[in-house]
Amino acid sequence: MNCISLLTDFGLDDNFVGVIKAVILKINPGAKIIDISHSVKPQDIFGAAFLLGSAYAYFPRGSVHLVVVDPAVGSKRKGIIVKTKDYFFVAADNGVLTLALQKERPLKIAEIRNSKYFLKPVSSTFHGRDIFAPVAAYLAGGKSIADFGTSLNSYQRLAFPKIKVTADTLTGKVIYIDRFGNLVSNIAKNDFFGFVKKNKFKIFVRNKTIDRLSGSYSEAHHLKPLALFDSFNFLEVALNSHSAEKLLNAKKGTAIKIVRY
C-alpha cells in the first residue's frame, strides 16, 4: 500500500518529525505518511506500545508502522523489522512492539544491519532520521525484509501489568492517561464481563466509587467520575468535561478495583 504510520515522542515544537517525513519522501516520493501521535511522553515506551497496539489494525494491509520512541538511541540495542501477515513494524528492539505483536503473529524478524539503506553519516542521537526512516521508506517501496539484515528468532517484550482476580474482586491498573485526563485501565471488556457476569458490581478508584457503566461521557455530572469502555474496549474512568487524573490525583499504576456482589 506504500503507507507508513509514524509514532514518536518528539512533539511538534522541534523539527524532528518534519525531518523524518522529509527523509521518507526523498527516498519514496509516493509514500503516504499518517501520524498516529507525536505526543508520547518522552521515553515512555509503555505509552507508545499502548498507542501502537490500539491503532495499527486500522491501517491498510501492507502498511509499515514506524515507531521512534528510543531512550537507548546510540547504544548497542538493536533496530528491528517485524513482518506479520498484514503489516511491517520498524522500531528499536526495546519492547515498544509488545502489544501489537500479541495480536499480530510475527512471521519474520530481522535486525537492521545493512548500512546501504542508512543516511550517511549516522548520528548517534537521531537514528529515527538516519536509520529507521530510510528503512521504512525502502520497505514501503517494496524492498524485502531480508535486504536489511540478519534474521532473529525473538524480540524484546515489556512486562505489562496483568489483572488480578480473587473470589469477588478483579483488580487492574491505569496503564495510560490521555490528554483529557481519562484513565485507561488494563481491564478489557471481555475480562470485565467474564468476571461480573450477571452480578451487581462497584468500581473503586482512589477514594471514589462508581456503581454502573456509562455509555458516553455526557451521562454523569461533570464532577462525578464515570466508567465506560473506550473506543478500544478497555475500561476507562473519566469525567464529563473535566480531568479524572486531576480530580482523583491518579497516575499510571493507580489501582482500579471491581467488586461483584
N, C-alpha and C positions, 0 to 999 in steps of 0.2 A: 504493500500500500504506500510505501515511501513516507510513512507518517512517523514522527518522532515526538514522544512526550518528554517533557522536561520538568524535573522536580529538584529544587535546590534549597539551600538555606542562605542564599546570597542576599535576599531582599532586593529592593529596587532602587536604593539610594546610590549604589555604585554602578560601575559599568560591566560587572562580571557577566550578568545574564545576556546583555546585548552582545558582548564579545563571543560568548559561546554560540549564540544563534548565528552570528556572522561567520564564524568558522564552519558551522554546519552548512550554511547556504553557499559558501565559497566552494566547498567540495561537492555539494549535492544541491544545485540550484532549484531542483524540483521538489525538495523536501517540504513537507507540511509539518510545522512545529506547533505543538499545542502545549501550553503551560498547564501543569497540574497545580503547582504552587511554588512560590519563591519566598514564602513567609514561614518556612520551618524554622523553629528556634535554632540559633547557632549550635552546631554539633549534636543536634537532637536526632540520633539515629532511630530511636524508638518512634518518635513522632513521624519521621519520614516513612518508616516502614508501615505505619498505620495508614497514612495518606495514600501511599502507593497501593497497598493491599485493598483499599476501598475504591480505588479509581481505575486501576489498569484494565479491568474487564470491559469497561465502557468504550474502549478504543477499537478501531477496526482490526480485524485479524491481520497479522503480519506486522503490526506496529512495533517500533523499537522504543522501549522505555528507558530513558537515560536519567539516572539519579546521581546527583553530585552533592552528597552530604558526607563529608570525608574528613573527619577530625585528624586522621593519621596521614594526611597527604604528605608525600615526601619520605615516608618511612618504607619499611620492607613489606607492608601489607600489599596484597595482590589487587590487581584490577581484573574483573572477570566479565565474561559474556555468558549468559544462560539462554539456551534455546528451549522453548516449550512447544507444545502443539500449535499454539496460536500466536505466540509473541516471542520477542527477544528482550532481554534485560541487560543493561550495561551499567556497571557500578563498581565501587570499591568493594572488596570482599570483607565487609565489616558487619554483616547481619542485616543490612537495610532491605534485603530482598526476602527476608524470612516469611512474612505474612503472605506475600504474593505467591511464593513458591510452596506454601502449604496448600494452595488451591490449584496451582499450575505445576504439573509434574515435569521436572527438568528432563529433557531428552539428551541434551549435550551441554557440557560446561567447558569453557576454555579460559585459561589465563591469558590476559592480554600481554603479549611479549614482542610482537613483530613491530619494530620501530619504523618500518617502512610506512606505516599508517599514522605516525605521530607528526606533530609540528616540531620544527627544529628551531632553536634548541628547546629542550623540555625544561620548563620551570619546575623547581622543587616545591612550589607553593600553589600552582594552578594547573593541576592535572585535568581539571574539567575542561579547560581550553585546549591543552596540548596533547592529551591522550583520549579522554572519554568522548569529547565532542567529535573529533575526526573519526574515531572508530564507529560511533553511532551513525555518522553521515555515510561512511562507506558501507556499513551493514545495511542501512535502509536502502542504499542504492543497488544492493544485490550481491555484495561480497559474501562469501561463505564464512561461517563461524570458524572454520578450520584455517582460514587465511591469517587469523590474528594471533594464534599462539597454540600452546600445547594443551592437550585435554586434561581435565581434572575430574576426579570422582566425587568430590564433595565441595561444599561451600559453608561459610560461617553462618551460624544460626543464633538469633537472640533468644534469651530465656524470657519470654513474655509471661506475665503473671497469669496463673490459672485460677478459675473459680474453685471455691471450696464448698462442699456440701456435707452438712451433718443431718441429723434426723429431721429437723424442721427449719433449718437456716441455710440459705445459699449466700455466700459472701464473695463479692467481686471487688474490683478496684477501678478507680478512674485511670484510664490509660491515655486519654487525650483531652485537651481543653481547647475548644475552637475560639475564634476571635470574638464571639458573642458571649463568652464565658460559660457556655454549655459544657456539662461534664459528661464525657463519653466513657462508658464503662466497658469492661471485657465480657459483659454478660450478653450473649447473643439471644435473639428472640426464641430460638429453639430451646436453649438452656433454660430460659425463664419459664416458658410454658410447660416444659418437661418436668420441671420441679414443682411449680404451683399446681398444675393440673386444674381441678375444679374447686380448689380450696380458696378461701379468702386469704389475703396477704397484706403485709405492711412493708414499706420500703424505708429503711433508715439511712440517713446521710448526715454525718456530724450530729447536730442537735435537732434535726428536723425529721418529721415522719410524713410519709406520703402513703395514702391508702387506696389509690386507684391509678390506673393508667389513663393518660390523656391521648386524644387523637391529634391534637395540634397545640402549639404554644399559646394560642389565644383562650384556651379553656380554663385557665387559672388566673386568680388575682395577681397583679403584677409583682407583688412581694411574697407570694406563696409558691414554694417550689412545686414543680410538677414532674412527672416521669412519663416518658414516651419512648417508642422505638424510633430511632432516627432513620434517615433515608438509606442507611447501610445495615439496618436491622440490629443495631446494638442499643441496649438500654441506656437512655440518656436522662440526666437530671438537669432541669433548666428552669428559667423564669420567663414570664411573659414580659418582654421588652427590658429586661434587666439581666445582670450577670450573676449566675449561680456561683461562680467561682468567688466573687467578692462577697456576696451575702453569706455564704457558708464558710468562707475562709478555707476553701478546698484547694487541693493541688493534685498533681499526678501521684497516684498511690493511695489517695484517700479511700477508705473502705465504703462500699455500698452493700448493705445487707437486706436480704429479702427473707422475711419470716412468714411462714404459712401457718394457718390455724383453722 
